[in-house]
Amino acid sequence: MDRVSLDASDGVARVTLDNPDLRNALTEDVADGLVDAMERVAESDARCVVVAGNGPAFCAGGDVNAMVDGIEDDRRDPADARAAVERTASAVTAVAGCELPTVAAVEGPAYGAGGALAIACDVVLASDAARISFGFRRLGLVVDSGTSYLLPRIVGESTAKELVFTGDMLDAPEAEALGLFNRVYPAETFDEELEAFLEEVATGPTRALVASKRLLEAGHQRSLPDAVRAETDAQVEAAQTADHTEGVHAFVEKREPEFEGE
């Protein structure tokens, strides 16, 4: 059974973790399935990506059952531990490395590496029932799957340390206040709000949004003059696109643009 599904339609690639019995934990089949799905997204005509979890949880993080088996069988082989961590990290980095705009649809708990998976997306939309934690400490483990890279960039180093040291489970309003969730919607209207957001992104000027995403991600590593030069290069390319032509015509004609992503 496939533990990660991919459905691409109307410009949106919908990637769904589908192992609700294990709260969509990043088991071997889920992690490998997520990497495969993201590779297929890159080959599709999708213009944005949404990552979601089937069932009440978004993602429970690492495969705790495998950890239990290793301890009970006294098979705590460092090579096995490395392979497991690298597999989980590969799933998160596959999402983080996607060139298209990515959205996490979080309707339940996102825990540990599952929290990293959520914030690896460009935008996190959450229902008011969503929660997030970077509680690696509960298992006596350190942060992994890119958490040390992703988390401080959103909440700052000091707050990131606090969240990791305490392992606090943040409810949706708390996560929104820290910037971990971009928007929080009532659970009863979440699907409607999600679809409206996805439509807005998927019908945008895709090449321009992809370039803007790349610039924003690199911005904090550049000096201001370097950032301006990179923006200028990208803007010159964008000015040659069909979507720029459509955008200008629509502006002059006082109508909404109809971008084709080209």
N, C-alpha and C positions, 0 to 999 in steps of 0.2 A: 504493500500500500504506500502511495506517495504521501509523505508527511509535509510537503510544501507544495501548494498549488499555485499555478500562474494562469491568470486570465487577462488577456489584453484586448481591450475594445474601447472605441471612442477616445483613443489617445491616452488611455490610462492603463498601465500595467498593474494588476492587483496580485500582490504576492502575499499568500496567507499561510501562516504556520498552522499545521493541522494535526496536532497531537494533543487534543484537549484533556485526555486522561492523565497526561503527565504535565499539564498546564503549559504546553508548548515549550518545554525545556529544550535546550540546544543539545539534544542527544546526537549521536553520530548521523542518524538518518535525517534529522531535521537540519543540522548544520550543513551537511553535504547537499541536501535538497535546496537550501537557501542559496548556497554558492551557485548551484546549477541554474536556479531560477534567475538569478541576477545576470548570469552569462546569457541566458536566453532573452532577457529584457534588452540587453545591448544589441541583439540581432533583430529586434522587433521594430515596429514603427511607432512605439509608444512615445508620448511626449512628457509624461511624468509617471511616477511610481508611488504606489501606496503599499505599505507593509502593515499587516494586521495579524491578529491571532484568532483562531477559531475557539469559541467557548468563552468562559468567564475570565481567563487570564490572557494577557498579551504575551508574556514570555517569562518563565520562572528561572531563567538563567541556565547555569551548567547542569550537567547530568549527575544529580546527587545519587541516583541509584547505582551508577557505575562506580562512584566513589565508595559507596557502602560495600559493594561487591569486592572492590580492591582491598579494603581494610579487613573485611571478614575472611577473605582468602589469603591474607597477608601477602598480597601481590602489589605492594606499593613500589613499583618499578619506576624510577625517574624517567625512563624513556617513554613509558606508557603515559605518565603524567604530562610530559611535554607534548606528546602527540594529541592528547585530549584538549589541552589548552590551545594549541595551535589550530586545531580543528574549529573550536568555538570562535577563536579570534578571526579565522578566515571568513566565517559567516558574517561577523560584524563589519569587517573591513570590506567585504564585497558590497555591502550596502553603502558604507561610507564612501567608497570609491566610485559609485555610480555617477556618471556625468550628468544624468537628467535630474531635474528637481525631484526630491524624495520626501514623502510624508509618512509619518508613523501615525497609525490610527490606534490609540491606546484606550481600551474600554475596561481594563481590569489591571491587576498588578503587573508591573514590570520590575523584575528583581535581579540584582547582581548583573550578570552579563546581559540579561534581558533589559535592564535599564540602559546599559551601554548600547544595545541594539536600537532602542528607541531614540536616544539622542544622537546616534550615528546618522539619522535622517535629518534632512535640512529643516523640516518643520514637524513639530509634534502636536497633533490635535488629540484632545483627551475628552472623555466623558467625565461627568462629576463623580463617577464610581471608580475612576482610575487612581492608581497609586504607583509610586516609584521608590525604589530603595537601591542603594549600592552597598548592601549588607554582606559583603564577603567575609567580614569578621565573624559572623555567626558560625561559619564553618572553619574558622581558624585559617583563612586564606587571604592572600593579598588581592588587590584589584587586578583585573586582567581584561582582555578583549578590547583594549584601547581606552579603558576608563580613565587612565592617568593622562591621556591626551585630550579626550573629549570633555570630561567633566570640568576641569579648571577653566577651559575656554568659555564655558557657559556661565558658571557661578563664581569664578575666581578661585584662586588657590586656597585661601583660608577656609572658605565655605566648603570647598571640595573635601578638604581634610576633615572638617567637622562631620560631613555626611558619611565619610568612610570610617572615621573613628567610632562614630555612634551607631552606624548602620540604620539610622532612623528611616522608618517608612513614612514618606510624605504623602499626604492626601492631595487631591487635585488642586485646591486653592493654594496650598503651600508650594507645590511644584510650579504652579503658574507664577507665583510671586517671585520665585528664584529664576525664572526664565527657562526651566526644564520643560514645561509645557507652554506652547505658544498661545493656544486658546483652549478653553474648557467650556463644554456645552452640556446641557442637561441630557441625561441618558436617553430620555424619550425622544429627543430631537437630534441625537448625535448623527445618525445615518444621513439625515437630510442635510445637516450642516456640512458634514464631510463631503458629500457629493457636490454641493455647491462650491466648496473650496477647490476640489479636484477639477471640476469643470473650468473654473477660472484659470487655474494653472495650465491645464491641458490645452486650452484654446488660446494660450498666449503665444508670443513670438519665441518659439522654442530655442532657436539658435542664439538669440539674444539672452534668454534666461540662462542657458547653459554657460555662455561666456561670462555673464554676470556672476554666476555661482563660482566659477573658477577664479575670478578676480577677487571676490569677497573672501574665499578660503585662503588665498595667498596674500591678502592685504596686510595682515599683521606681521608677515615675514619680510615685508618690503619697506624701504624708505618712502617718504611721500613722493619724491621725484620719480622713483622707480615705479610706484603704483600708478602715477599719472601717465607715464610712458606706456605701461601695460594696458591701461584703459584706452589710451589713444589708439594703440594698435588694434585692439578689439573693436573699438567704435568705427574705425575705418572699414573693417571687415563687415560689421553689421550694416553700415550704410549702403552696402552693395546688395543687400538681400531683398527678396520680394516682400517680406513682412515689413521692412522699413518703408518701402514704397506704399504698401497698403496702409500703414499707420499714418503716413503723411496725408494721403488722399482722404482717409477717414476723418482726420483732424480738420482739414480744410472744409470738408463736406458736412461737418458736425454730426457724425454718426459713429456708432461703435465699429471698431476695426474687426475684420474677419481674417484673422491670421491663419496661415496654413502650416506654420512651423518651418518655413523655408526662407 
